[in-house]
């Protein structure tokens, strides 16, 4: 066999007073974290576009519903705080995001506790907390609005940190000013293609096919398919669906050996016994006959079921593999990345590219 190929088809308010704590969800691999981080990237790139593009500077906050004085302070706010906002969202010391299950309570305009989707401390210190159930199905534009509003509370403007309930210059309240700034950032993001309408996640693998002791490898990237609206259960697969990365080597002119992986995750990597019992990964080497009269025909040559195993989960090994004869396939999970796209459906992401396996 002289050539081998691996083909990859693939509403927010500032809290001044915290009334309740709450447990952090997941192990850092919760899809909502990925969604928040990719939206943070959109936030950063949008701010850079606004401050460096003269046309965007002119368009920013230019709305017929605003008075000239309101447009001026809206622009002044972003241009004065832009460097602070970028510092808070880039580098090793960027502000952390924390996901909570329990409702987030803050002091409302009437002095009473009120429930919110996100909260943070006034000023640059402290994390930004998000209520998972409130943000899990938000469109990327709404999450971007939420992030822009919260970080506006953390930036110094005209010598003070803007609160929600105090006056905001020509705006009745600080909330109205910050909402206007956040809305203008979202508008700029949409104009410049920095934000889409839906989220998706793709999981990355470094894979090898070893034939007669010769290793041949490349990277795979495959969409994560969510099975429920709470985004807690999902499947990850290689070489199964048309949108998956396909990992194979030609065996003859009419057949190829395919490495197939199917992972079922019921509970977002939680450690409860009942969750582990329903978690599994099945790996197999399948011979696929390409030229049969009734379409491709398959023959399973080797298979292994790994009960309780998901390479995404932090407490599980990231590497797995299977051999048959002089052929061995192996993959190592290398992480996940989120994306926003106007072409995505909420529970599926299509990603494809072709690459020679050499």
N, C-alpha and C positions, 0 to 999 in steps of 0.2 A: 504494500500500500504506500504509494509515493507521496500522496497529498491527503491532508486531513482538513476538514472545515468545521468550525464551530460557528453556527449562524444564530444570531440573536434577533428574533422577530418580537418582538415585544408589545351701649347705652349706659352709659357709663357715668359714674360720679366719683368725685374724690373723697376718700374717707379721711376724716380728721380723727375719728374715734372708732376703734375697733370694738365691736360688741360680741364677737364670737370667733373662735379659732377655726379648726377644721383639719381634717387629715389630707395629706398630699396623696394624689391618686397615682398609681402606677409606679414604674421604676425608671422613669425618664424616657421610656419608649412609647408612651401613650401617643396615638396619632394626633391628638389635639396639640401636644407640644410641637410636633412637626409643623402643623398648620400655623401655630403662633409664630414660629421662627421664620417660616417662609414669608409670612405677612410682614414681620419685622424687616426682612430684607427688602420687600417692596416699599416699605416706609422709608428706609434709608436711601434707596435708589431714587425714589420720588423727590425727596428733599434735595438731593444732589442735582437732579434735573432742574428743579425750580430755581435754585440759586445760581446755576451756571448757564442756563439758557435764557437769553434776554426776552424771547417771546413768551416763555412761561412766566417770567417775572411780571410781565404786563398783564397776562391773563389771570394770575393768581388773585383770588378774592373778587374778581371783576364780575359782580352779579347785579342785575337790575333791581333785585329786591333789597339791596343794601344802599345806604346813603354814602356820600363821598367820605364822610368822616369814619363810617364803619369800615369801608374798604381800606382806608389808610391805616387804621389801627390793626386790622386783620393782617395786612401785609407787614406792618412794622413788627408784629408779634413773631411771625415766622422768620423774618430776616434777622431779627435780633437774637432769636433763640436757636437758630439752625445749627450752629456749631455745638451747642449744648446737647441738642437732640441727637446729633450724630455721635457724640462722645458716649452718651448713655446707651447707645444701641450697637456699638462696634467694639471689637477687641476683647481681650480676656476679662476686662473689668466691666463689661456691659451689664446692665440691669437684668437680673434673673426674673424669669417667669415662674410662678407657682400655681398649680392647678388644685382647686379645692372641691370637695364633694358637698360640704355643708353650705347653706346660703351665706352670702357675704353681706354683712350689715354695716351701714354707716349712719352717721347722724344726718337726717334730712333737713330741709329748709325750716321745718316746724320744730326742730330739736328732737324729734322722735326717730327711733331706728327705722331704717328703710333698707330693703333688699336691692342689691345691684349686681351687675354682671362682672364688674371688675373694680378694684380699688388699689390705691397706693398711698404712700406717705407723701406729704407735701415736701418738695425739695428733692435733691438728687439722690439721697440715701434711700435704701429699702427696696424691696422687690415689688413687682406688680402681680397681684393675685387675680385669678380668673375663676369664675364659677363654671365648672365643667358643663353642667346641664344647660346653662344659659348660652354658652358659646359653641357647643358641639355641632350644631347645624347652621350656624351663621354663615352667610355668604362671605367670601373673602373681603368684599368691599366694606361690609359691616364690621368685620374684625379689624380692618385697617382703620376705620373711623374710631373704633374703641381704643386701639393702641395710640393713635394720634392724640386723642383727648387725654388719656391717662398721662402720657409723657409730657404733655403741655403743662400739667400740674408740677412737673419736676424741673422745669426750666425757669430761670430767673428772667423776668421781664419788667423793665422800668423800675428796677430795684426791689421787686417783690415776687413771690410765688403766687400765682393766680388761684384763688379758691372758686368754688362753684357758686356760692351764695352771695358774695360781696359784689358791689357794682363793678362793671367791666367797661369803664369809659362810656362811649356812646351806646353800648349795649346795656340792657337792663341788669344783667348779671354776668359774672365771670363764666358761668356755664354757657350762656349764649355766645360769648366771644370765642370760647374754646371749641364749641360745636361748629361755629362758622369756620374757624381755622381748619378743623379736622375735615369738614365737608369739602373745603377747597383743596386739601391734600388728596382726598379721594378722587375729586374731579381731575386733578393733574395726573394721578396714577392711571386713570382710565384713558385719558388723552394720549398718554405715552406708552401704553401697553405694559405697565408695570404691575398690573393686577388683573386677574381673570374673574370668572363668575363661579367657579367651583374648585374644590380641592381634590388632590390625588396624592397618593404615596407610591413610590417605587422602591423596592428593596434590592440591594446590590449584593452580588456574590462574585468572589474570585474562584474560578473553576479550572480544573485540570482534567485532561483525558490522557492517560498513560497507556501507550501501546508498545508492547515488547520492551518495556523499560524506558521508552522515550516519552518525556512529559511534554504536552502541548496545552497551552492555556490561554485564557483571556477572561475578561470581565463580563458578567451578565447583569442585566437590570430588568426587573419584572414588576408588573403592577400588583398592588395589594388589593384584593377584592373583599370589601366589607359586606358582612352578612346581615347586619342589623343597624338601625338608625342610631343606636347609642355608640356605635363605632368601637364596641368592646370585642366583638367576635369577627373573625376574618379568615380568609384562606390565602396562602401564598403558594404559587406553583411555578415550576419550570417545565417546559416541554409538554404542556398539557393543552392550554388554550391558545387560540390564534394570536392573542395579544401577548403571550408569554415569550420570554427568551427561550429559544430552542437550542439544546446542547446535544450535539451528535457528531459521529464520525462516519464517513461512508465505509461500508463493508464490501459492497460490490456495485455493479452498475444498476442493480435492482433492489438493493437493500441497504439500510443504514442502522447503526446502533444508537439509540437515543437514551439519554439519562433523564429520567422523569422524577420529579419531586413534588409532593403534595403535602402541605402543612395545614392542619386545621387547628385554629386557636379559638377557644370558646370564651375567654375572659380577660383578654388584654394582659396576659402573663401574670395574672394573680396566682397566689400560692395555695389557695384553698384545696383540700384533697379532692373535692368533687370536680374542680376545674382541671387539675392535673390528670384526673382519670379520663377526661374527655379531650385532652390535648394529644395530638399525635402527628407524626411525620412518616410518610411512606415513601421510600426511595426504590427505584427499580431501573433495570436496564432492559430496554425493549427493542427487539428487532422489528423494524418497520419495512414491509415490502411495498415498494412504490408503484410497481407496474401491474398489480393484479387487476383483473377485469372489472371487479366491483369496487375499485378504489383501494387505498392503502390498507394492508392487512397487518396485524400486529401479533407478535409472539413474545411473551414475557420470558426472559432468559434468567433473570435473578431479581429477587425482591426482598425487602426487609421493612418491617413495621417497627417504628421507634415510638413506643408508648410513652406518653408524658413529655415528649420532646418537641421543642420549637426553637430553632437557632436564633430567633429574634430575642427570646427571653434572656435576660442577663445571667441567670443562674444556670443556663444550659450551655454546653460546648458549642462553639460557633462552626466547627468543622464536622463534616460527615462525608461518607463515601461508600462505594460498592464496587465489587470486582466480578468479572466473569471471564474465565479463561485468561488470555493474555491482555485483556483490556480492564482498566480501572478508571472509574469516574470519581471525582471528589470535588466538593465545593466548600468554601468558607464564607460565612456571612460577614459582610464588611460594612453594614450600616444601611440607613434608609434616608431618603430625601423627599421632601414634599414639593409640590408645585401647584400653581394656580393656572387655570386655563379656561377660556370661554368655550372650549370644545369638550370639556369633561362632563360626565355624569357623576353624581356624588359618590356612587359606590363602585365605580370602575375607572381605570386610567389606562389609556392606550399609549404605548411607547414602543417604537421600533427602530432598529438600525441593523445593518448588515456588516459583518466583519469577518475577514478570513482568519481562520484558526491556524496560526503558523508557529 
